[in-house]
């Protein structure tokens, strides 16, 4: 069984400030971890993912996340927030069983607001 | 990346009616998924649809309420039957495909999502 907990349903940051969105996971097998972004009235877009390679993962739009096994965390960060980063962010965990057979379990999401 | 389109993008339906949502992928994929995102909530998997076999439903979802078709490797439909206001949600189609993530160059299976169908039941 696997689950994801995102701390904070709503985070506000000033433009130019650090973005930190928290995600903790639980998984009975080595996990694959993902961050997705959903802009208003749009589908989900993959930001980045961890697949047991480097623990620090760089994604699109300047985001990165660090996999910390000891803390079962996969927090998303960006050094300097931009107005266009305002969106909802979902952390997801997947236990990959081969041949494309796996299931994503999503967290409840964190809505990021960027204040000018 | 996979390009997924959905029709309709949104609809307002009356209680007791049914709506069929279409999902088209720009290339052949093995696995397709249907998710529901209720207002202010995260995504919940409804079912997994593989071509040539019956869809596999998650706990809490049944075929009579959410019949799914998967006639070929690029297309699937989800029907929301006998709708009630509780069915008002965004319904998202998704697929997996082997690809290479742009920043790492690592090959793996990735999951892509369509833009969603926003359903309001009155």
Interface residues (C-beta under 8 A of the other chain):
Chain A: X32 X34 X36 X41 X42 X43 X44 X45 X46 X48 X49 X51 X53 X54 X57 X58 X59 X60 X90 X94 X96 X100 X101 X102 X103 X104 X106 X107 X108 X109
Chain B: X4 X30 X31 X41 X42 X43 X44 X45 X48 X92 X96 X98 X101 X102 X103 X104 X106 X108 X109 X110 X111 X112 X113 X114 X115 X116 X118
